[in-house]
Amino acid sequence: MCIFTRDLGEQLGLEVESGMRQLVRTVTGTFVVSLHEVNLAVAGLECSAFVGCAEDTGCRRNVLGRRGFLEQITLGLVDYEGQLYLSYDGNA
């Protein structure tokens, strides 16, 4: 899933605790997020996604995840040429 820090959620004008609460488990620990629907714009592509904003200020990373973001785009990577291709799928 897409996860944003509490600070970024607040900068976006979200009332972090007003979203649907969900427990997230990672290899580094467990924390609570509140889900909010936001519009994302990445490399000129725009889509709507549910983002989990961490309720605790200890979460320090913003992650664009498979659920909510990558499932909506087509991604191509040509490592030896240093090329990244993105296009909006729109079918998710």
N, C-alpha and C positions, 0 to 999 in steps of 0.2 A: 504494500500500500504506500501511498505518498504520505510522508510525515514531515511536518514543519515544526520548527522550534516555537515555543510559546511567544518569544519576542517577534518572530515574523508574523505569526497569526495576529498579534496585537497591532503591528504595523499595517496589516491589511485591513484593519478596522473590525476584526472579528471579536466577539465576546466569547473567549475561548471556552469557558465552562458551559455555554448555552447549547453546544452541540451534543450529539449522541455519544455517550461515553463508551469506550472500548478499551480492553486490556491488550497491550501489545507485548509479545515476548520476542527477544532477540538473543543472540549469543552473548551479549554483554549485560543483559538484565531484562527486567520487566518494568513497564511504566504505563500510565493511563493517558489516552488521547481523547479528544473530543472531535467527532467528525463534522466537517462543514463542506458544503458544496461551493467550490470556487471555480473561476475561469482562469485557466493557465495559458500563458503565451510563452513558447520556447522556440527559438530560432525561426520566428515568423509564423509558427503554427499555433493555432488556438483551439482549446478544447475545454470542456467542463469536466471536473473530477471531484470526487470526495477526497478530502485531505484530512488527515488526523493531526490536529494541533496538540502538541504535548502540553499537559496541564502543569507539569513540573518544569522549573527553569533549568534543571540538570541536563535535559536533552539539548545537545549542542550541534546537531546535524540536521540538514534539510535533505530529504530524499525523494526523488521522483521514482515511484515504484511501478512494478508491472501492473498491479491492479490500480486502475484509475488513470494511468498515464500511458505506459508502454503498450497496453492492450488496445489503445486507440490510434496508434501510429504504426507505420511501416518503417523499419530501421534497417539500414544497410551500412556495413563497415568494410572498407577495403584498407586493411592495415598497411600493406606494403606501399600504398600510394598516399596514406595519411588522409583518406577521404571518408566523410561521414555523410550519409544520405538519410533524410527524414521526409516523410510525407504523412499527411493526415488521412487516416483510414475512414473515419466517420461512421463505421458500421458497429461500433461497440455500444 
